[in-house]
């Protein structure tokens, strides 16, 4: 598990922290107060080594080289920096300011996870999730049931993986659209219903694990609840 320092506005910070934690990282969200950067929550202790600095471009005074000076310790000039920005602003990204890479909004969790893996070169995360006959290979983007490969689209895979990783929780259709398709996606809520129906068909004997909570949304029960 990598330790990430997140610099973002109050509005964007809550969402980004949740996204970063959902893909397996420890996150400390930081607040800007004029010329100082302070911890706004304590998910990790400030003395812990910092593996990555994530900066949202809505964060005031966000130049990474300046922010890193204010943060040291624990962050240093060698700490990689991921910038979250809008596509229209990409042309103005100044890599000489200390930015290692960037990702544009809207993004999916799969895009975020892939970019973090490239930056961090992490080998600490689990490569495979096994739930009896269901196996999700996080490196090969494969799903197998009873050792038979299940042919999923990328969004079906992302949706299944998200529900499995957060099994036991129930998510609204709006939550799932935000997390998987990106919060600027303009498709209807019916998108979720269609993808869940396809997953249940493709997972065959394992489909009972995807639960429906009427009036709320979907979750992944483990072990599956008998019907």
N, C-alpha and C positions, 0 to 999 in steps of 0.2 A: 504493500500500500504506500503510495506516494503522498507527501505532505505538500499541499498547495496553498499559497496565499492568494486570496482573491480581492482585487480592488475594483469595486463597482459602485454605482449609485444605489441608493436604498431600493429602488424599484427593481432594477436589473439584478442586484446582488442576491436577493432571496431566490430567484429563479436559477441563476447560475450556480449558486452553492448547492441547490438541490440536484441539478444536473450533474455536477462534478462528483458529488457523493454517490449518485445512483450508478455511476460507472466505476465505482470502487476506490475512491480517493478520500483521504482525510483533508478537510478544508477549513481554513480559518478565514473568516470574512473581515476585511479591514475597513475602517472609516477614515475619511479625510476631514481634517479640522485645520483649515488655513495652511500652515506650513508643517503640519504634523500628520503622521499616519499612525492610527492606534487600532488595536484589536477591538472589533465590535461584538465578537462572540469568541468563545474559547473552545472550539472543537478540537484544537491542538494547542499545546503550550507554546508560547512565543519563543522559547529557547530551543525548540526542536529544529533540526536541519530543514531547510526549505528546498524542495525538489523543483518547483515550478512557480512562477509568478504569472497569474492570469489577470489581465487588465482589460476592463471594458472601456470602450472609448467614450462612454458617457461620464466616466469618472473624471472629476475636475483636476486639472494639473497632472495629467496622466503620463507624461513622458517617462518611459521606463527607467532610463539612466538616472533621472532625478529621484524617482520613487525608490529605486534600489539604494541610493545613498541614504535616503531617509530611513529605510528599513534596516540597514545593517547594524548589528546582527539581528535576525538570522539570515536574511537574504544577502547575496553578494553580487558583484558584477558578473560573476560566472553563472548565476542562476538564469536558466532559460526563461524567456518571456513569451507568452501567448496572448496576442491582442484579439479581442472580440470587436468587430466593426461591421459597418454596413457596406454592401457591394459598391455603392456610389462613392465611398471614401477610400477604396482600396488603392486607387492611383496615387493617393497622397500619403500612403504608409511609408514612413522613413525608417528603413532597417538600420541605418547608422545610429539611431537613437537607442539601440539595444534590443530591438524586437527580434525574436527568433523565428516566429511564424505567426500567422493570423488565420482566423476563421470568420466567415461572414454570416450575418443573420439573414433569414432564418436558417437554423441548422437543426439536424436531427441528432439524437443521442448517439447513433451509430457514427455519424461524422465526427462528433466531438471525441468519442472514444478512440477512433482511428487516429485522429490528429494527436491526441495525448500520447498514444503508444509510440508514434513516430518521434515525438519530441523527447520523451522520457526513455525510450528504449527499454521499457519495463518488462522484466521476466518474472515479476513477483505475482502477477495476477493468475488466477486459475484459467487454464486453457479449455477445460471441459467441465460441463455441468451434467451430473448423472442423477436421474430420478428413476430408479428401477429400469424399465425398458426404454425410457426416454433419455437420449443423450444429445446435448447441444455442444458442438465443437466451436469455441469462440474464435479460434484462429482460422479455421477453414470455412466458417459460416455455414456449417452443415448441421442438420437435424436428422437423427435416426430414431426409429421406433422398432424395437426388436431387431436391431442391426440392419434394418432396411432404410435406405436413404429416402427422406421425404423431400419432394420437390416443392420448395417454397420460393415465393418472390422475396426480394430484399425487405419490403415493408412487412410481409407476413413474418419473416424471420425476426425482424426488430421488435415487432409487437409481441411475439411469443417469448423472446428472450427477456423483454422488459417485465412481462407478467410473471415469468418464472423467477427472475432475480428478486422480484418484490412479492413473491408468493405469500398468500395470507392477507394481502391488502386488496381493497376494492378501489378501482379508479373510475371516475366518470368518463364519458365519451370525450368531453372537452379536455380533460387531463391527458388522455391518451393521444388525442390529436396534437396537443401542444408538445408532448414529449417525443413522439415518433415522427410526426410530419413537420414540426416546427410551428411556432406560435403565429406566424404570418400566413399559414396555410388557409385557403379560403374554401376548401371543400366542405361538404355538409357532414353532419354527425353520422349519417348513414354509412359513411366510409368505414367507420369502426365496426358496425354490425356486419357489413359485407366481409371484412377481413377476418373477423371472429368466426363467421359461418364457414369460410374457406378453410381456416385452420382446423376447425372441428372435423370437417370432412377429411382433410389430408392426414390428420393425426389418427384417424380410424379409432382403434380400441382405446386410445389414450385421451380421447376428447372430453371425457367427463371431468378432467381437471380444470378446464376453463369454465368458471361459474358465471352465471348471470344473476345480478341483484336487481330486481325490478325497481324501476324508478331511479336507479343510481348508475350502474355500469357493469364492469367486468372485473374479475379477479382470477387468480390461479390457486386452487385449493390443493394442498399436499399434506397427507395423501388424499386422493380424490374422494369426494363425498358420494357414497352409494346412492343411486337413484331408484 
